[in-house]
Amino acid sequence: MMKRKVGIAITVLLLLLSISMPLNIRSKLSHDIRLFEGQEHMLSLQLPINLYIRADKAGIVKLNGSPTLDDEYNRLLLRNDLALTGLTSGIVNLEFSLFNGLIPIRHLTVNVLPEKEVIAGGHSIGIKLHEDGVIVAGYFYLKQEHSDDYFSPAEAAGIKVGDIILSLNDYVLKDIDRAASIIKREATQGPLELMVKRKGETFNLSLEPHLCAEAHEYRIGLYIRDTAAGVGTLTFYDPDSRYYGALGHVITDIDTNHALEINEGVIVQADVVNIKMAQRGQPGEKAGIFREGQNILGTIEKNTVSGIYGQIEDIGTYDTPYAEPLSVALAHQVENGPAEMLTVLEGNRIESFMVQIERVSNQNRAGDKGMIIRIVDEHLLEVTGGIVQGMSGSPIIQNGRIVGAVTHVFVNDPSRGYAIYAEWMLHESGVFPSS
């Protein structure tokens, strides 16, 4: 009977510990950790009993100064801090438990990255989704006469979102106004012959326009966009891989708000010739002149939630305050406080302006609103009123590291806006290894 009571007491004690302790430990180990090689990260656990840790891989990190061994439990007194030190690039999973593995509490992934230096951007760039033609942004579905069915003639003919329509009935399509006029005129004449470019290959196809019952006119069932998407800012480029990141946010279709599929695209040099000042409720804008043809800077290979990416072909010569490579900060290294932003206000001269990082979010995955910044530079406020369209991608530097890039403006307070962590852009570009 006594043994049974003791057994019950131990079971209750283990149950209580398994409920209360994990909650405390999980709150202190709520996010996975990313470190640079040689970097130390401190965790203040301050728990009253011993904790056991097991690593599934050896040689990636040190725990309180001791390298981890495969499947070895490392007994730690939790009244002390836990110091994690990155040894070599790789990912290790740590299992935290009580009573030598009897009660598992938390799995923590530690990703050790090689420290990387890249060239800070700030360059004003023109973004062209393709050099010629008009880009297919989406389908428009027509209601057929004497039927409740909806369909897109273009989709039925085999046109895909992201295709470039170069010509229609031998008429070259240079912009959406000319394209709309030609389509409206030619659609009444019967089947249309289109020249289409998709992923570098050009081909012809026929398309049969259909009468839209609601509009009472012939249509082909497409949303199209000019290949020029406007002016933005280069965030960084890697002199080793020649890969770049820009914008810090996805390029979306105006009508559908969906991400544009970009099969081909280029970034070109752009000179800022005018700035429309931002006011409360009215976003400002940089007006730029594209330098096309021989002034192509690079290709656009990816359009993602964290920006556009591709290969730099020729960065050209720019006047910039940061010509030498800078280290990139991990998200958890960014702090509230003063920083600087690089961007162009006139021509192609990159200037540095003071900003304040007001809030940093504890993100463990990519998002384009990782921090809130405020423009505090008097000259920049006088010229632009704050953050304007075209500044997206402007790099933010703090403590000698590239920490992020401007992504969005607060419409009701253009002196403030969001920024993305540079770490996410480096991962997306492939300059940092995948998590």
C-alpha positions as CSV (number, residue, x, y, z in Angstrom):
1,M,0.0,0.0,0.0
2,M,2.8,2.4,0.9
3,K,4.6,1.6,-2.4
4,R,1.4,2.3,-4.2
5,K,1.0,5.7,-2.5
6,V,4.6,6.6,-3.2
7,G,4.1,5.6,-6.9
8,I,1.0,7.8,-7.1
9,A,2.8,10.7,-5.5
10,I,5.7,10.4,-7.9
11,T,3.3,10.2,-10.8
12,V,1.4,13.3,-9.6
13,L,4.7,15.2,-9.1
14,L,5.8,14.2,-12.7
15,L,2.4,15.3,-14.0
16,L,2.6,18.7,-12.3
17,L,6.2,19.2,-13.5
18,S,5.2,18.1,-17.0
19,I,2.5,20.8,-17.1
20,S,4.1,23.7,-15.3
21,M,7.8,23.4,-16.3
22,P,7.2,23.0,-20.1
23,L,5.0,26.1,-20.2
24,N,7.8,28.1,-18.6
25,I,10.5,26.6,-20.8
26,R,8.5,26.9,-24.0
27,S,8.0,30.6,-23.3
28,K,11.7,31.1,-23.1
29,L,12.4,28.9,-26.1
30,S,9.5,30.0,-28.2
31,H,11.4,30.5,-31.5
32,D,14.0,28.6,-33.4
33,I,17.4,30.3,-33.5
34,R,19.7,31.4,-36.3
35,L,23.4,32.1,-35.7
36,F,26.5,33.1,-37.7
37,E,29.6,30.9,-37.4
38,G,31.4,32.0,-34.3
39,Q,28.5,34.0,-32.9
40,E,27.3,33.3,-29.4
41,H,23.6,33.6,-28.4
42,M,22.5,33.7,-24.7
43,L,19.3,32.2,-23.4
44,S,18.4,33.2,-19.8
45,L,16.4,30.2,-18.6
46,Q,16.5,30.6,-14.8
47,L,14.7,27.4,-14.0
48,P,14.9,25.6,-10.6
49,I,15.8,22.1,-11.8
50,N,18.1,20.4,-14.2
51,L,17.3,20.3,-17.9
52,Y,18.7,17.7,-20.4
53,I,19.5,18.5,-24.0
54,R,20.2,16.1,-26.8
55,A,21.6,17.1,-30.2
56,D,20.8,15.1,-33.4
57,K,24.1,16.2,-35.0
58,A,27.6,16.8,-33.8
59,G,29.9,19.8,-34.5
60,I,27.3,22.4,-35.4
61,V,27.0,24.3,-32.1
62,K,28.6,24.4,-28.6
63,L,26.4,24.4,-25.5
64,N,27.9,26.4,-22.7
65,G,31.3,26.0,-24.3
66,S,31.1,22.2,-25.0
67,P,30.6,20.8,-28.5
68,T,27.5,18.6,-28.8
69,L,27.8,14.9,-29.6
70,D,25.3,12.8,-31.5
71,D,22.5,11.5,-29.2
72,E,24.4,12.6,-26.1
73,Y,22.4,14.2,-23.3
74,N,24.2,17.3,-21.9
75,R,23.1,17.9,-18.3
76,L,22.7,21.6,-17.6
77,L,22.0,23.5,-14.3
78,L,19.2,25.7,-15.4
79,R,19.9,28.4,-12.8
80,N,22.7,29.4,-15.3
81,D,22.3,30.9,-18.7
82,L,22.5,28.7,-21.8
83,A,25.1,29.9,-24.3
84,L,24.7,28.6,-27.9
85,T,27.8,29.2,-30.1
86,G,27.8,28.5,-33.8
87,L,30.7,26.4,-35.0
88,T,30.1,25.6,-38.6
89,S,27.3,26.0,-41.2
90,G,24.4,23.6,-40.8
91,I,21.2,22.8,-39.0
92,V,21.0,21.0,-35.6
93,N,17.9,19.9,-33.7
94,L,18.0,20.1,-30.0
95,E,15.6,18.2,-27.8
96,F,15.0,19.6,-24.3
97,S,13.6,17.2,-21.6
98,L,13.3,16.6,-17.9
99,F,14.6,13.6,-16.0
100,N,17.1,12.5,-18.6
101,G,14.7,12.3,-21.5
102,L,11.7,11.0,-19.5
103,I,9.5,14.0,-20.2
104,P,10.2,15.7,-23.6
105,I,9.5,19.4,-23.4
106,R,10.6,21.3,-26.5
107,H,12.4,20.8,-29.8
108,L,14.5,23.7,-30.9
109,T,16.2,24.1,-34.3
110,V,19.5,26.0,-34.5
111,N,20.5,27.1,-38.0
112,V,24.2,28.2,-38.2
113,L,24.9,30.4,-41.2
114,P,28.2,31.6,-42.8
115,E,28.6,35.3,-42.2
116,K,28.1,37.1,-45.5
117,E,29.1,40.5,-46.9
118,V,27.2,42.1,-49.8
119,I,27.2,45.5,-51.6
120,A,24.5,47.8,-50.2
121,G,22.1,49.1,-52.9
122,G,20.1,52.3,-52.9
123,H,20.3,52.4,-56.7
124,S,17.2,53.7,-58.5
125,I,16.1,51.0,-61.0
126,G,13.5,50.8,-63.7
127,I,11.5,47.5,-63.5
128,K,10.5,46.0,-66.8
129,L,8.6,42.7,-66.8
130,H,9.6,42.2,-70.4
131,E,11.4,44.4,-73.0
132,D,8.7,44.2,-75.6
133,G,4.9,43.5,-75.9
134,V,2.3,43.4,-73.2
135,I,2.2,40.9,-70.3
136,V,-0.8,38.7,-69.5
137,A,-1.8,39.5,-65.9
138,G,-4.9,37.4,-65.6
139,Y,-8.1,36.1,-67.2
140,F,-11.4,37.9,-67.6
141,Y,-14.3,35.5,-67.8
142,L,-17.2,36.3,-70.2
143,K,-20.8,35.5,-69.7
144,Q,-22.1,33.8,-72.8
145,E,-25.3,34.7,-74.5
146,H,-28.3,32.4,-73.7
147,S,-26.2,30.7,-71.0
148,D,-25.1,31.0,-67.4
149,D,-21.6,29.7,-68.3
150,Y,-18.5,31.9,-68.0
151,F,-15.2,31.3,-69.8
152,S,-12.1,33.1,-71.1
153,P,-11.5,32.7,-74.9
154,A,-7.8,33.4,-74.3
155,E,-7.4,30.7,-71.6
156,A,-9.2,28.2,-73.9
157,A,-6.8,29.1,-76.7
158,G,-3.8,28.2,-74.5
159,I,-2.6,31.6,-73.3
160,K,-1.1,31.5,-69.8
161,V,-0.7,34.2,-67.1
162,G,2.8,35.6,-67.5
163,D,2.9,35.2,-71.3
164,I,4.1,38.1,-73.4
165,I,1.9,39.0,-76.4
166,L,4.3,40.5,-78.9
167,S,1.8,41.1,-81.8
168,L,-1.8,40.6,-82.9
169,N,-2.6,40.1,-86.6
170,D,0.9,41.4,-87.3
171,Y,0.3,44.6,-85.4
172,V,3.1,45.1,-82.8
173,L,1.9,45.6,-79.3
174,K,4.1,48.2,-77.5
175,D,1.8,49.3,-74.6
176,I,-1.7,48.5,-73.2
177,D,-3.4,51.5,-74.9
178,R,-2.3,50.5,-78.4
179,A,-3.0,46.8,-77.5
180,A,-6.5,47.6,-76.3
181,S,-7.3,49.6,-79.4
182,I,-6.0,46.9,-81.8
183,I,-7.8,44.1,-79.9
184,K,-11.1,46.1,-79.9
185,R,-10.9,46.7,-83.7
186,E,-9.6,43.3,-84.8
187,A,-11.9,41.2,-82.5
188,T,-14.9,41.9,-84.7
189,Q,-13.1,40.6,-87.8
190,G,-12.9,36.9,-86.7
191,P,-10.1,34.7,-85.4
192,L,-7.0,36.6,-84.2
193,E,-3.4,35.5,-84.9
194,L,-1.1,36.2,-81.9
195,M,2.6,36.0,-81.5
196,V,3.4,34.9,-77.9
197,K,6.6,34.6,-76.0
198,R,6.8,32.2,-73.0
199,K,10.0,31.4,-71.1
200,G,12.2,32.5,-73.9
201,E,10.3,30.6,-76.7
202,T,8.2,32.4,-79.3
203,F,5.2,30.8,-81.0
204,N,2.0,31.6,-82.8
205,L,-1.6,30.7,-81.8
206,S,-5.1,31.5,-83.0
207,L,-7.8,32.9,-80.7
208,E,-11.5,33.2,-81.3
209,P,-13.0,36.3,-79.7
210,H,-16.5,35.9,-78.2
211,L,-19.4,38.3,-77.7
212,C,-19.7,39.3,-74.1
213,A,-23.4,39.2,-73.2
214,E,-23.0,41.9,-70.5
215,A,-20.8,44.4,-72.5
216,H,-22.4,43.6,-75.9
217,E,-19.0,43.6,-77.6
218,Y,-16.4,41.1,-78.6
219,R,-13.6,40.3,-76.1
220,I,-10.8,37.9,-75.7
221,G,-10.9,37.5,-71.9
222,L,-7.6,38.8,-70.7
223,Y,-6.2,41.4,-68.3
224,I,-3.0,42.8,-69.7
225,R,-0.3,45.1,-68.3
226,D,2.5,47.2,-69.7
227,T,5.9,45.5,-69.3
228,A,7.2,48.5,-67.4
229,A,6.2,48.2,-63.7
230,G,7.7,51.5,-62.6
231,V,10.6,52.6,-60.5
232,G,12.0,50.9,-57.4
233,T,15.3,50.5,-55.5
234,L,18.0,47.9,-55.4
235,T,18.6,46.6,-51.9
236,F,21.8,44.6,-52.3
237,Y,23.9,42.5,-54.7
238,D,26.4,39.8,-54.0
239,P,29.7,40.4,-55.8
240,D,30.6,36.7,-55.6
241,S,27.4,35.1,-57.1
242,R,26.3,38.3,-59.0
243,Y,22.8,37.8,-57.5
244,Y,20.7,40.8,-56.3
245,G,17.6,41.5,-54.3
246,A,15.3,44.6,-54.7
247,L,11.9,46.1,-53.7
248,G,11.4,43.9,-50.6
249,H,7.8,43.1,-51.6
250,V,6.0,41.3,-54.3
251,I,4.8,43.0,-57.6
252,T,1.1,42.5,-57.8
253,D,-1.6,43.1,-60.5
254,I,-3.5,46.3,-59.9
255,D,-6.9,44.7,-60.6
256,T,-6.6,41.3,-59.1
257,N,-4.0,42.1,-56.3
258,H,-2.4,38.7,-57.2
259,A,1.3,38.3,-57.6
260,L,2.4,38.8,-61.3
261,E,4.0,35.7,-62.8
262,I,7.2,37.0,-64.4
263,N,8.6,34.6,-67.0
264,E,11.1,37.2,-68.2
265,G,12.1,40.6,-67.0
266,V,14.9,43.1,-66.6
267,I,16.0,45.8,-64.3
268,V,17.5,48.9,-66.0
269,Q,19.2,52.1,-64.8
270,A,16.8,54.9,-63.9
271,D,17.4,58.5,-63.2
272,V,15.1,60.3,-60.8
273,V,13.9,63.5,-62.4
274,N,11.0,64.5,-60.1
275,I,9.5,63.8,-56.8
276,K,5.8,64.2,-55.9
277,M,5.8,64.9,-52.1
278,A,3.9,62.6,-49.8
279,Q,1.1,64.1,-47.8
280,R,-1.3,62.6,-45.2
281,G,-3.7,60.4,-47.2
282,Q,-1.8,61.0,-50.5
283,P,1.2,58.8,-51.2
284,G,4.1,60.5,-52.9
285,E,6.1,59.1,-55.8
286,K,9.5,59.2,-57.5
287,A,9.3,59.9,-61.3
288,G,12.1,58.3,-63.2
289,I,13.5,58.0,-66.7
290,F,14.5,54.5,-67.8
291,R,17.8,53.9,-69.4
292,E,17.0,51.0,-71.7
293,G,18.9,48.9,-74.2
294,Q,22.6,48.8,-73.3
295,N,21.9,50.0,-69.8
296,I,20.2,46.7,-68.6
297,L,21.5,46.0,-65.1
298,G,20.2,42.5,-64.7
299,T,17.5,39.9,-65.1
300,I,14.3,39.3,-63.1
301,E,14.1,35.6,-62.2
302,K,11.8,35.6,-59.2
303,N,8.9,37.8,-58.0
304,T,8.2,36.8,-54.4
305,V,6.6,38.2,-51.2
306,S,10.1,39.4,-50.2
307,G,11.0,41.1,-53.4
308,I,12.4,40.5,-56.9
309,Y,15.6,38.6,-57.5
310,G,17.9,37.8,-60.4
311,Q,21.4,38.1,-61.9
312,I,23.3,41.4,-62.1
313,E,24.8,41.8,-65.5
314,D,26.4,45.3,-65.2
315,I,25.8,47.4,-62.1
316,G,27.5,50.4,-63.7
317,T,29.1,53.3,-61.9
318,Y,27.3,55.0,-59.1
319,D,28.1,57.7,-56.5
320,T,27.4,55.9,-53.2
321,P,28.5,56.4,-49.5
322,Y,29.0,52.6,-49.2
323,A,31.2,51.3,-52.0
324,E,32.7,48.4,-49.9
325,P,30.8,45.3,-48.9
326,L,28.9,45.3,-45.6
327,S,27.9,42.4,-43.3
328,V,24.2,41.4,-43.2
329,A,22.4,41.3,-39.8
330,L,20.1,38.4,-38.8
331,A,16.6,39.4,-37.8
332,H,17.3,39.0,-34.0
333,Q,20.3,41.4,-34.2
334,V,18.2,44.4,-35.3
335,E,17.4,46.8,-32.5
336,N,15.1,49.8,-31.9
337,G,17.1,53.0,-32.4
338,P,18.9,55.1,-35.0
339,A,19.8,53.8,-38.4
340,E,20.3,55.1,-42.0
341,M,18.6,54.6,-45.3
342,L,20.2,54.7,-48.7
343,T,18.1,56.0,-51.7
344,V,18.2,58.4,-54.7
345,L,16.5,61.7,-54.7
346,E,18.0,63.2,-57.9
347,G,19.7,61.6,-60.9
348,N,21.5,58.4,-59.8
349,R,23.4,59.7,-56.8
350,I,22.8,57.5,-53.7
351,E,22.5,59.4,-50.5
352,S,22.3,58.4,-46.8
353,F,19.4,59.7,-44.7
354,M,18.7,59.2,-40.9
355,V,15.8,57.0,-39.8
356,Q,14.6,55.6,-36.5
357,I,13.7,52.0,-36.1
358,E,10.7,52.2,-33.8
359,R,9.6,48.6,-33.5
360,V,11.1,45.2,-34.4
361,S,8.9,42.1,-34.7
362,N,10.0,38.7,-33.5
363,Q,9.7,37.0,-36.8
364,N,10.9,33.4,-37.5
365,R,9.9,33.3,-41.2
366,A,9.8,35.7,-44.1
367,G,7.4,38.7,-44.0
368,D,7.7,42.2,-45.5
369,K,6.6,44.0,-42.3
370,G,9.3,43.0,-39.9
371,M,10.0,46.5,-38.5
372,I,8.5,49.9,-38.3
373,I,10.7,52.8,-39.3
374,R,10.3,56.6,-39.1
375,I,12.1,59.1,-41.3
376,V,13.8,61.7,-39.1
377,D,16.1,63.3,-41.6
378,E,15.0,66.9,-42.1
379,H,16.3,67.2,-45.6
380,L,14.5,64.0,-46.8
381,L,11.2,65.1,-45.1
382,E,11.5,68.5,-46.8
383,V,12.0,67.0,-50.3
384,T,9.7,63.9,-50.1
385,G,7.5,64.4,-47.1
386,G,8.6,60.9,-46.0
387,I,8.4,57.5,-47.7
388,V,7.3,57.7,-51.3
389,Q,6.6,55.1,-54.1
390,G,9.9,54.2,-55.7
391,M,11.7,53.9,-52.3
392,S,10.7,50.3,-51.9
393,G,13.9,48.3,-51.5
394,S,16.0,51.2,-50.1
395,P,18.5,49.4,-47.8
396,I,18.5,50.2,-44.0
397,I,21.9,50.1,-42.3
398,Q,22.4,49.9,-38.5
399,N,25.7,49.4,-36.6
400,G,27.6,48.9,-39.9
401,R,25.3,46.1,-41.0
402,I,22.6,45.9,-43.6
403,V,19.5,45.1,-41.5
404,G,16.5,45.6,-43.9
405,A,14.8,47.4,-46.7
406,V,11.8,49.8,-46.9
407,T,8.6,48.1,-48.1
408,H,5.5,50.1,-47.3
409,V,4.4,53.6,-46.2
410,F,1.7,54.5,-43.7
411,V,-0.7,56.5,-45.9
412,N,-1.9,58.6,-42.9
413,D,1.6,59.2,-41.7
414,P,4.1,59.1,-44.6
415,S,7.0,59.7,-42.3
416,R,6.6,56.1,-41.1
417,G,6.4,52.8,-42.8
418,Y,7.3,49.1,-42.7
419,A,10.6,47.4,-43.6
420,I,11.6,43.8,-44.2
421,Y,14.5,42.1,-42.5
422,A,17.5,41.7,-44.9
423,E,17.9,38.2,-43.7
424,W,14.8,37.1,-45.5
425,M,15.9,38.7,-48.7
426,L,19.3,37.0,-48.5
427,H,17.6,33.6,-47.9
428,E,15.3,34.2,-50.9
429,S,18.2,35.2,-53.1
430,G,20.1,32.0,-52.3
431,V,23.0,34.0,-50.9
432,F,22.2,32.5,-47.5
433,P,21.6,28.7,-47.5
434,S,18.0,27.6,-47.2
435,S,16.7,27.2,-43.6
